[in-house]
Amino acid sequence: MMASSISNSISSFAAVAVALISCASLVLGSVEYSPEQEVKALLAYEWWSPAYLNSITTTSCKLPGIARNHAGSITRISIHKFFLYGSELGKFLNGSSFPNLIHLDLAAAGLHGSIPPEIDTLSKLTYLDLSHNYLSGELPLSLRNLSQLVVLDISFIDIQDSIPSELGNLNTLVALNLSVNILYGPIPSSLGLLTNLTHLDIFANQINGQLPLSITSLTHLMEFDASSNAINGSIPIHIGKLKNLQFLFLPRNMLDGPLPLSLGQLSKLPALSLDSNNISGSIPPEIGKMTNLTYLDLGKNMLNGSLPSSLGQLSKLTALSLDSNNITGSIPLEIGKMTNLARLDLHENMLMRQLPPILGLVNLFYLDLSVNMFNGQLPPEIGYLKNVESLLLGDNRLTGAIPSTLCDLTNLYYLSLSQNQLSGSLPSRIGNLENLARLKLSSNNLMGPITPSSGGLRSIQDIDLSYNHFSESIPIEICSLSTLTSLDLSNIFLVGEIPYKHADLVNLATLNLAGNHFNYCIPCYLGSTIRTFDAEGYLYNSSCLF
């Protein structure tokens, strides 16, 4: 029975092959090259299973992803995201089986093996995409012979090699993608000869050395992504010659030196990312000339000096990240002109003085000014941030009371004011923040009652009020916070007893009540239902445990 089934499959396969070859003969007849041979070659590679071929209508004269010219010769093979039945790329390159092939797309086709040197037999190729496969080995030097290539994509495979300088011979290239491989060594200066290049992507490799000065010869370049490598040295001072750039991504490298003044010449650039390097010096005022910027990330560097007021000229900017630097001074008032700004991250710098009333940026949804040296009071204008979801101002030197206008931020999800010098009581309307999930107010000088209106925090998951001076009892309303998973009320001089309704906090996993003055024993159910509650969570209270 099994032998009969196999025989039938082979017969079906042969029938399809005969039909396809017959169709090719009808199209062309007798010429110097043979479409019959091309069809035979395709079928010989066993890319399609016999069962699949058997399902094809034998009168269609077509295989999926195959296109021919008017003479019947195959010009295009596009089996993109089609997991091939036979997966050896080497089988495909059999002499000159496809003399007129100009487009070869085998992306995500499950190919194994290496890229064979015979790749140059496809001498008319203009498009070659082998990305997202399981290929390994080296880049064959014979690639340099594909002199008509316009697009070369060998990304997301496991090529382990240096970038061949011979790629500079491919002067018709418009797009080159070598990303996510194991490429090492420097970027060859010969890539500067690819003057038609608009897209150069080499991210997520192990490339080192400096950016070659010749890179500034690529004046048609629109996208350059070399992120997540080990590139060192400074950014070429003439980077501004690349006036057509729309994306410049060099984060997570080892770049050092100052930001070149010529960056200001990149007036078309919408996105610039240089974060996680060792770039030093101040932010040049010329950056304000990059008026098309919508995304700017210079975080996690060694930048110093003050913020230039020219940043206010970047009116299209939606995201600005300058975190984890050594920036000093104050926030310039001109930042208030960036009315499209949605994300502002300046945390972990040495910014000081009072927060200016630039917080009326109505489109802002993320603001992180934590770990700086801001002082003075929180401006009441903070209530204008109607769309803000994350407001992180912890680890500063802020004083005074929490303004009641903060309770108008009904979209707020995460509020952190910890490690400041805030005083007064909690705002009476804090329960208005129905979307608030995380509330961090630890290490301040807050006092008075834990307001009963806190029971309106319907989405709250994490509350930390530790190291304050509330000195009253826990309100029973806090027991209605059924979404609460973590509660830290340690070292705030609480007295009285723990409300019996704490048993209603069914999701509470972490509870810290240490350093208070409770007069009664901890109810036994707390120790059995809260995963991280133990004796240390009740340390230095006045009475017994359980």
C-alpha positions in Angstrom: 0.0 0.0 0.0 2.8 2.4 1.0 4.8 1.5 -2.2 1.7 2.2 -4.3 1.3 5.6 -2.6 4.9 6.6 -3.2 4.6 5.5 -6.9 1.5 7.6 -7.3 3.2 10.7 -5.9 6.2 10.2 -8.2 3.8 9.8 -11.1 2.0 12.9 -10.2 5.2 14.8 -9.8 6.4 13.7 -13.2 3.1 14.6 -14.8 3.4 18.2 -13.4 7.0 18.4 -14.6 6.0 17.3 -18.1 3.1 19.7 -18.2 5.4 22.6 -17.1 8.1 21.8 -19.6 5.5 21.4 -22.4 4.2 24.9 -21.6 7.7 26.3 -21.7 8.2 24.7 -25.2 5.0 26.2 -26.5 6.0 29.7 -25.4 9.5 29.8 -26.9 10.1 27.0 -29.3 13.6 26.4 -30.5 16.1 29.1 -29.3 19.7 29.4 -28.1 18.7 28.9 -24.4 16.1 26.6 -23.2 13.2 27.4 -20.9 12.7 23.6 -20.6 16.1 23.5 -18.9 15.1 26.3 -16.5 11.9 24.4 -15.5 13.9 21.2 -15.1 16.3 23.0 -12.9 13.6 24.5 -10.7 12.0 21.1 -10.2 15.4 19.4 -9.6 16.0 21.6 -6.6 13.0 20.0 -4.9 11.8 23.2 -3.5 8.2 22.1 -3.7 6.9 18.8 -2.3 5.4 16.3 -4.6 2.1 16.7 -2.8 2.2 20.5 -3.4 3.1 20.0 -7.1 0.2 17.6 -7.4 -2.2 20.3 -6.2 -1.2 22.7 -9.0 -3.4 22.8 -12.0 -1.2 21.3 -14.7 -2.7 23.5 -17.4 -1.6 26.8 -15.7 2.0 26.6 -16.8 2.9 28.4 -13.6 4.8 27.8 -10.4 4.2 30.1 -7.4 6.5 33.1 -7.3 7.9 32.5 -10.7 7.8 35.1 -13.5 9.0 35.0 -17.1 9.8 37.4 -19.8 8.0 37.5 -23.2 10.3 34.8 -24.5 9.5 32.4 -21.6 12.8 32.7 -19.8 12.6 32.9 -16.0 13.4 36.5 -14.8 11.9 36.5 -11.3 11.9 34.0 -8.4 10.1 35.3 -5.3 9.4 32.7 -2.7 9.3 35.1 0.1 8.2 33.6 3.4 7.5 30.3 1.7 9.2 27.5 3.7 10.9 25.5 1.0 10.6 21.7 0.8 14.3 21.5 -0.2 16.4 24.0 1.6 20.0 23.9 0.2 20.8 27.2 -1.5 23.8 25.6 -3.2 21.6 23.3 -5.2 20.1 26.4 -6.9 23.3 27.8 -8.4 23.9 25.3 -11.1 26.0 26.9 -13.8 23.9 29.3 -15.8 20.5 27.7 -15.4 18.9 31.1 -15.1 20.8 33.4 -17.5 18.0 36.1 -17.4 17.2 36.1 -13.7 17.1 39.6 -12.4 15.1 39.2 -9.2 15.8 36.6 -6.5 13.8 36.8 -3.2 14.3 33.8 -0.9 13.7 35.7 2.3 12.5 33.6 5.3 12.5 30.4 3.1 14.2 28.1 5.6 17.5 28.0 3.7 20.5 26.3 5.3 24.1 26.0 4.3 26.3 28.9 3.1 26.1 31.4 0.3 28.1 29.6 -2.5 30.7 31.4 -4.6 28.7 30.5 -7.7 26.3 33.2 -6.8 28.0 35.4 -9.5 26.7 33.1 -12.2 23.4 35.1 -11.8 25.1 38.0 -13.5 22.0 39.9 -14.4 20.7 40.1 -10.8 19.4 43.5 -9.7 17.6 42.3 -6.6 19.0 39.7 -4.1 17.3 39.0 -0.8 18.5 36.0 1.3 17.5 37.5 4.7 15.9 35.7 7.6 17.3 32.3 6.8 19.7 29.8 8.5 22.7 30.5 6.3 26.2 30.8 7.8 29.8 30.9 6.8 31.4 33.9 5.0 30.3 36.4 2.4 31.7 35.1 -0.9 34.0 37.6 -2.7 32.2 36.7 -5.9 29.4 39.0 -4.8 31.5 41.8 -6.3 30.8 40.4 -9.8 27.0 41.1 -9.5 27.6 44.5 -11.0 24.0 45.2 -11.7 22.7 44.8 -8.1 20.4 47.5 -6.9 19.2 45.8 -3.7 21.3 43.4 -1.5 19.8 42.1 1.7 21.7 39.5 3.6 20.3 40.4 7.1 19.2 38.2 10.0 21.3 35.2 9.2 24.6 34.0 10.8 27.3 35.2 8.4 30.6 35.3 10.3 33.0 37.5 8.4 34.4 41.0 8.0 32.6 43.3 5.5 34.5 42.7 2.2 36.0 45.8 0.8 35.0 44.4 -2.6 31.4 45.4 -2.0 32.6 48.9 -3.0 32.6 47.6 -6.6 28.8 47.4 -6.6 28.3 51.0 -7.7 24.7 50.5 -8.7 23.6 49.5 -5.2 20.8 51.6 -3.7 20.1 49.5 -0.6 22.5 47.4 1.4 21.4 45.5 4.5 23.9 43.3 6.4 22.2 43.7 9.8 21.9 41.0 12.6 24.9 38.8 11.6 28.2 38.2 13.2 30.2 40.7 11.1 33.3 42.0 12.7 36.2 44.4 11.8 35.9 48.0 10.6 33.5 49.4 8.0 35.6 49.4 4.8 36.3 52.9 3.4 35.4 51.5 -0.1 31.7 51.7 0.9 32.1 55.4 0.3 32.2 54.5 -3.5 28.6 53.4 -3.4 27.4 56.9 -4.3 23.9 55.7 -5.3 23.2 54.2 -1.9 20.1 55.4 -0.1 19.8 52.7 2.6 22.8 51.3 4.6 21.8 49.0 7.5 24.5 47.2 9.5 23.0 47.1 13.0 23.5 44.4 15.5 26.8 43.0 14.5 30.3 43.2 16.1 31.7 45.9 13.9 34.5 48.0 15.4 36.9 50.7 14.4 36.0 54.2 13.4 33.3 55.4 11.0 35.3 56.0 7.7 35.4 59.6 6.6 34.3 58.3 3.1 30.9 57.7 4.5 30.2 61.4 4.0 30.5 60.8 0.3 27.1 59.0 0.3 25.2 62.1 -0.4 22.0 60.2 -1.5 21.9 58.3 1.8 18.5 58.5 3.5 18.9 55.8 6.2 22.0 54.8 8.1 21.6 52.4 10.9 24.8 51.0 12.6 23.4 50.6 16.1 24.4 47.9 18.5 28.0 47.4 17.4 31.4 48.4 18.9 32.2 51.4 16.6 34.5 53.8 18.3 36.1 57.2 17.6 34.2 60.4 16.9 31.4 61.1 14.5 32.9 62.5 11.2 32.9 66.3 11.4 31.4 66.5 7.9 28.4 64.3 8.7 26.3 67.3 7.6 27.1 66.6 4.0 24.5 63.8 4.2 21.7 66.3 3.6 19.1 63.7 2.5 19.3 61.7 5.7 16.0 60.8 7.3 17.2 58.2 9.9 20.6 58.3 11.6 20.9 55.6 14.2 24.2 55.0 16.0 23.2 54.0 19.5 24.8 51.3 21.7 28.3 51.8 20.3 31.5 53.2 21.8 31.5 56.6 20.0 33.3 59.4 21.8 34.3 63.0 21.2 31.9 66.0 20.7 28.7 66.3 18.7 29.8 67.8 15.3 28.5 71.2 14.6 27.6 70.1 11.1 24.7 68.1 12.5 22.8 71.3 12.2 22.9 71.0 8.4 20.8 67.8 8.5 17.6 69.9 8.1 15.6 67.0 6.6 16.4 64.5 9.4 13.4 63.4 11.4 15.1 60.8 13.6 18.5 60.9 15.4 19.6 58.4 17.9 23.1 58.4 19.5 22.2 57.1 22.9 24.4 54.7 24.9 27.8 55.9 23.7 30.6 58.0 25.3 29.9 61.2 23.5 31.2 64.2 25.5 31.1 68.0 25.4 28.0 70.2 25.3 25.0 70.1 23.0 25.7 72.6 20.3 23.2 75.4 19.6 23.3 74.3 16.0 21.0 71.4 16.9 18.1 73.9 16.8 18.5 74.1 13.0 17.4 70.5 12.7 13.8 71.7 12.4 12.4 68.5 10.9 13.3 66.4 13.9 10.5 64.4 15.6 12.8 62.0 17.6 16.0 62.9 19.3 17.8 60.5 21.7 21.2 61.5 23.2 20.7 59.7 26.5 23.4 57.7 28.3 26.4 59.6 27.2 28.8 62.0 28.9 27.3 65.3 27.7 27.8 68.3 29.9 27.1 72.0 29.9 23.6 73.5 29.8 20.6 72.8 27.6 20.7 75.2 24.6 17.7 77.5 24.3 17.7 76.6 20.6 16.0 73.3 21.5 12.8 75.3 21.5 13.1 75.7 17.7 12.4 71.9 17.3 8.7 72.4 17.1 8.0 69.1 15.5 9.8 67.1 18.1 7.6 64.4 19.8 10.3 62.6 21.8 13.4 64.1 23.5 15.7 61.9 25.6 18.8 63.4 27.2 18.9 61.1 30.3 22.0 59.8 32.1 24.4 62.6 31.2 26.1 65.4 33.2 23.9 68.2 32.0 23.8 71.2 34.3 21.9 74.4 34.7 18.1 74.8 34.4 15.5 73.8 31.8 15.2 76.7 29.4 11.8 78.3 29.1 12.0 77.8 25.3 11.3 74.1 25.7 7.7 75.2 26.3 7.5 76.0 22.6 7.8 72.3 21.7 4.1 71.9 21.7 4.1 68.5 19.9 6.4 66.9 22.6 4.9 63.7 23.9 7.9 62.3 25.8 10.6 64.2 27.7 13.2 62.3 29.6 15.9 64.3 31.4 16.5 62.0 34.4 19.9 61.4 36.0 21.6 64.7 35.2 22.6 67.6 37.4 19.8 70.0 36.4 18.8 72.4 39.2 16.7 75.4 40.2 13.0 75.5 40.1 10.9 73.7 37.6 9.7 76.3 35.0 6.1 76.6 33.9 7.0 74.8 30.7 4.9 71.9 32.0 2.0 73.3 30.0 3.0 71.0 27.1 -0.5 69.7 26.5 0.6 66.6 24.4 3.1 65.3 27.0 2.3 61.8 28.2 5.7 60.9 29.7 7.8 63.2 31.8 10.9 62.0 33.7 13.0 64.6 35.6 14.0 62.3 38.4 17.5 62.1 39.9 18.4 65.7 39.4 18.8 68.7 41.8 15.6 70.6 41.1 14.4 72.6 44.1 11.5 74.8 45.0 7.9 73.9 44.8 6.0 72.0 42.2 4.4 74.6 40.0 0.6 74.5 40.0 0.8 74.6 36.1 1.5 70.9 36.4 -2.2 70.4 36.2 -2.2 71.4 32.6 -0.5 68.1 31.6 -3.9 66.6 30.9 -2.5 63.7 28.9 0.4 62.7 31.1 0.5 59.1 32.1 3.9 58.9 33.8 5.1 61.7 36.0 8.5 60.9 37.5 10.1 63.6 39.7 11.7 61.5 42.4 15.1 62.0 43.9 15.3 65.8 43.7 15.1 68.6 46.3 11.5 69.7 45.8 9.8 71.4 48.8 6.4 72.6 49.8 3.1 70.8 49.4 1.8 68.6 46.6 -0.4 71.0 44.5 -4.0 70.0 44.4 -3.9 70.6 40.6 -2.0 67.4 40.3 -5.2 65.6 41.0 -6.6 66.9 37.7 -4.3 64.5 35.8 -6.9 61.9 35.4 -4.9 59.9 32.8 -2.0 59.4 35.3 -0.7 55.8 35.6 2.6 56.3 37.4 3.4 59.1 39.9 6.7 59.2 41.6 7.7 62.0 44.0 9.9 59.9 46.3 13.1 61.2 47.9 12.3 64.9 48.0 11.5 67.3 50.8 7.8 67.6 50.2 5.6 68.5 53.2 2.0 69.0 54.1 -0.7 66.4 53.7 -1.9 64.3 50.8 -4.2 66.2 48.4 -7.8 65.6 49.4 -8.7 64.8 45.8 -6.1 62.2 45.2 -8.9 59.6 44.8 -9.8 61.4 41.5 -6.8 59.6 39.9 -8.8 56.5 38.9 -6.2 55.3 36.4 -3.3 55.5 38.8 -1.5 52.2 39.2 1.7 53.2 40.9 2.0 55.8 43.6 5.5 56.5 45.0 5.8 59.2 47.7 8.4 57.7 50.0 11.1 59.6 51.9 9.5 63.0 52.2 8.1 65.0 55.1 4.4 64.4 54.4 2.2 64.3 57.4 -1.4 64.2 58.5 -3.9 61.5 57.8 -3.7 59.0 54.9 -6.7 60.6 53.3 -9.8 58.5 53.1 -10.3 59.6 49.4 -7.4 57.3 48.5 -10.1 54.7 48.4 -11.1 56.1 45.0 -7.9 54.8 43.4 -9.7 52.0 41.5 -6.7 50.9 39.4 -3.9 51.2 42.1 -1.5 48.3 42.3 1.5 49.7 44.1 1.6 52.2 47.0 4.7 53.3 48.7 4.3 56.0 51.5 7.2 54.8 53.6 9.5 57.2 55.5 7.1 60.0 56.1 5.3 61.4 59.2 1.6 60.6 58.8 1.3 59.5 62.5 -2.3 58.4 62.3 -4.1 55.1 61.8 -4.7 53.2 58.5 -8.0 54.3 57.1 -10.5 51.5 56.6 -11.1 52.9 53.0 -7.7 51.6 52.0 -9.1 48.1 52.3 -11.4 48.7 49.3 -8.4 48.8 47.0 -8.9 45.3 45.6 -6.4 45.7 42.8 -3.5 46.5 45.2 -0.6 44.1 45.0 2.1 46.0 47.0 1.7 48.3 50.0 4.6 49.9 51.9 3.5 51.9 55.0 6.7 51.4 56.9 8.3 54.0 59.1 5.5 56.6 59.0 4.6 56.6 62.7 1.2 54.9 62.3 -0.8 54.1 65.4 -3.9 52.2 66.3 -4.8 48.8 64.8 -4.8 47.3 61.4 -8.3 47.4 59.9 -9.9 43.9 60.0 -11.0 44.4 56.4 -7.5 44.0 55.2 -8.7 40.5 54.3 -10.5 42.0 51.4 -7.2 42.9 49.7 -7.2 39.6 47.8 -4.4 40.5 45.4 -2.0 41.9 48.0 1.3 40.1 47.7 3.7 42.5 49.5 3.1 44.3 52.8 5.5 46.3 54.8 4.4 47.8 58.1 7.7 48.0 59.9 8.7 51.0 62.1 5.3 52.0 63.2 3.4 52.1 66.6 0.5 49.7 66.2 -1.1 48.9 69.5 -2.6 45.5 68.6 -1.4 42.2 67.3 -1.2 41.7 63.5 -4.2 39.6 62.5 -3.2 36.0 61.8 -4.8 36.0 58.3 -2.2 38.5 57.0 0.7 36.1 57.6 -1.1 33.3 55.7 -2.4 35.2 52.7 0.4 37.7 51.9 3.4 36.1 50.3 6.1 38.4 51.4 4.8 39.4 54.8 6.9 38.1 57.7 8.1 39.3 61.1 10.4 41.9 59.5 7.4 43.5 57.9 6.2 44.3 61.5 9.5 45.1 63.0 9.7 47.8 65.7 6.0 48.0 66.3 4.7 48.2 69.8 2.8 44.9 70.2 2.9 41.3 69.2 2.9 39.5 65.9 -0.1 37.3 65.2 
